[in-house]
């Protein structure tokens, strides 16, 4: 039978987890006090780090999704707001280049009419890119209506 620490290490060996996410996954196996103690020990030992988790998520989403989506995903996983702010600020610097790259891969040609522009615009917003960055991309295309 696996101990709570073994379960947590097993999950962490596969990928990084946020503290809240790991607590949620361990909840069916123990009381919240025991989970908190194990998580505190894992954090102290360096096995669990919300900062490392946030960096890993940011790296995995880099070039595919925007800073708004990254912030939402980190909030959903229970990462501290200060950590989210730092990671999102760094990702925000790459938003313009990433937005252009995603637009180029998906569409490659400027929109032909307002309906097409709206479709492309919605796609980029859905990927989590900020509206002001998407607008800059469309301005550089010369497709302003």
C-alpha positions as CSV (number, residue, x, y, z in Angstrom):
1,X,0.0,0.0,0.0
2,X,1.3,3.4,-1.0
3,X,1.9,6.1,1.6
4,X,0.6,9.6,0.9
5,X,4.1,10.8,0.3
6,X,4.7,8.0,-2.2
7,X,1.5,8.9,-4.1
8,X,2.6,12.5,-4.2
9,X,6.1,11.7,-5.4
10,X,4.6,9.3,-8.0
11,X,2.5,12.2,-9.4
12,X,5.4,14.6,-9.3
13,X,7.7,12.2,-11.1
14,X,5.4,12.4,-14.2
15,X,5.2,16.2,-14.4
16,X,5.2,19.4,-12.3
17,X,2.0,20.0,-10.2
18,X,0.9,23.1,-8.4
19,X,0.3,22.7,-4.6
20,X,-3.4,23.1,-5.0
21,X,-3.6,20.6,-7.9
22,X,-1.6,18.0,-5.9
23,X,-3.7,18.5,-2.8
24,X,-6.9,18.0,-4.9
25,X,-5.4,14.7,-6.4
26,X,-4.4,13.5,-2.9
27,X,-7.7,14.4,-1.2
28,X,-9.4,11.0,-1.7
29,X,-6.6,9.3,0.1
30,X,-6.2,11.2,3.3
31,X,-7.4,14.0,5.6
32,X,-6.5,17.6,4.7
33,X,-4.1,18.0,7.7
34,X,-2.1,15.0,6.6
35,X,-2.0,16.3,3.0
36,X,-0.9,19.7,4.1
37,X,1.9,18.2,6.2
38,X,3.1,16.1,3.2
39,X,2.9,19.0,0.9
40,X,4.9,21.2,3.3
41,X,7.6,18.5,3.5
42,X,7.7,18.1,-0.3
43,X,8.0,21.9,-0.7
44,X,10.8,22.0,1.9
45,X,12.6,19.2,0.2
46,X,12.4,21.0,-3.2
47,X,10.1,18.4,-4.8
48,X,7.1,20.7,-5.0
49,X,7.3,24.3,-6.3
50,X,4.5,26.5,-7.6
51,X,7.1,28.8,-9.2
52,X,8.6,25.8,-11.1
53,X,5.2,24.7,-12.1
54,X,4.2,28.1,-13.4
55,X,7.5,28.3,-15.4
56,X,6.9,24.8,-16.8
57,X,3.3,25.7,-17.9
58,X,4.5,29.0,-19.4
59,X,7.3,27.2,-21.4
60,X,4.8,24.5,-22.6
61,X,2.3,27.1,-23.8
62,X,5.0,29.4,-25.3
63,X,4.3,30.2,-28.9
64,X,0.9,28.5,-28.9
65,X,-1.2,30.5,-26.5
66,X,-1.3,34.0,-25.2
67,X,-0.6,35.5,-21.8
68,X,-4.3,35.8,-21.0
69,X,-4.9,32.1,-21.4
70,X,-1.7,31.4,-19.4
71,X,-3.0,33.5,-16.5
72,X,-6.4,31.8,-16.6
73,X,-4.8,28.4,-16.6
74,X,-2.5,29.2,-13.6
75,X,-5.4,30.7,-11.7
76,X,-7.4,27.5,-12.3
77,X,-4.6,25.4,-10.9
78,X,-4.4,27.5,-7.7
79,X,-1.1,29.3,-8.3
80,X,-0.5,32.4,-6.2
81,X,-1.4,35.7,-7.8
82,X,2.1,37.2,-7.4
83,X,3.6,34.2,-9.2
84,X,1.0,34.5,-12.0
85,X,1.8,38.2,-12.4
86,X,5.5,37.5,-12.8
87,X,5.1,34.7,-15.3
88,X,2.4,36.5,-17.3
89,X,4.6,39.7,-17.5
90,X,7.4,37.6,-19.0
91,X,4.9,35.9,-21.4
92,X,3.4,39.3,-22.3
93,X,6.7,40.3,-23.9
94,X,6.5,37.4,-26.3
95,X,2.8,37.9,-27.2
96,X,3.3,40.0,-30.3
97,X,5.7,37.5,-32.0
98,X,3.7,34.5,-30.8
99,X,0.5,36.0,-32.1
100,X,2.0,36.7,-35.5
101,X,3.4,33.1,-35.6
102,X,0.1,31.5,-34.7
103,X,-1.7,33.7,-37.3
104,X,0.8,32.8,-40.0
105,X,0.5,29.1,-39.3
106,X,-3.3,29.1,-39.2
107,X,-4.2,31.6,-41.8
108,X,-1.2,33.0,-43.7
109,X,-3.2,35.4,-45.9
110,X,-4.9,38.6,-44.8
111,X,-8.7,38.4,-44.4
112,X,-10.6,39.2,-47.5
113,X,-13.6,40.8,-45.8
114,X,-15.0,41.8,-42.4
115,X,-16.5,38.4,-41.7
116,X,-13.1,36.7,-42.4
117,X,-11.3,39.2,-40.2
118,X,-13.8,38.6,-37.4
119,X,-13.2,34.9,-37.7
120,X,-9.4,35.3,-37.5
121,X,-9.7,37.8,-34.7
122,X,-11.9,35.4,-32.6
123,X,-9.5,32.6,-33.2
124,X,-6.5,34.6,-31.9
125,X,-8.6,35.8,-28.9
126,X,-9.6,32.3,-28.2
127,X,-5.9,31.3,-28.0
128,X,-5.6,33.8,-25.2
129,X,-3.8,36.6,-27.0
130,X,-4.7,40.1,-25.7
131,X,-7.0,42.2,-28.0
132,X,-4.5,45.0,-28.3
133,X,-1.8,42.6,-29.5
134,X,-4.2,41.0,-32.0
135,X,-5.1,44.5,-33.3
136,X,-1.4,45.3,-33.8
137,X,-1.0,42.1,-35.9
138,X,-4.0,43.1,-38.1
139,X,-2.6,46.6,-38.5
140,X,0.7,45.3,-39.7
141,X,-1.2,43.2,-42.3
142,X,-2.6,46.4,-43.7
143,X,-6.1,44.8,-43.4
144,X,-7.7,47.6,-41.3
145,X,-11.2,48.2,-42.4
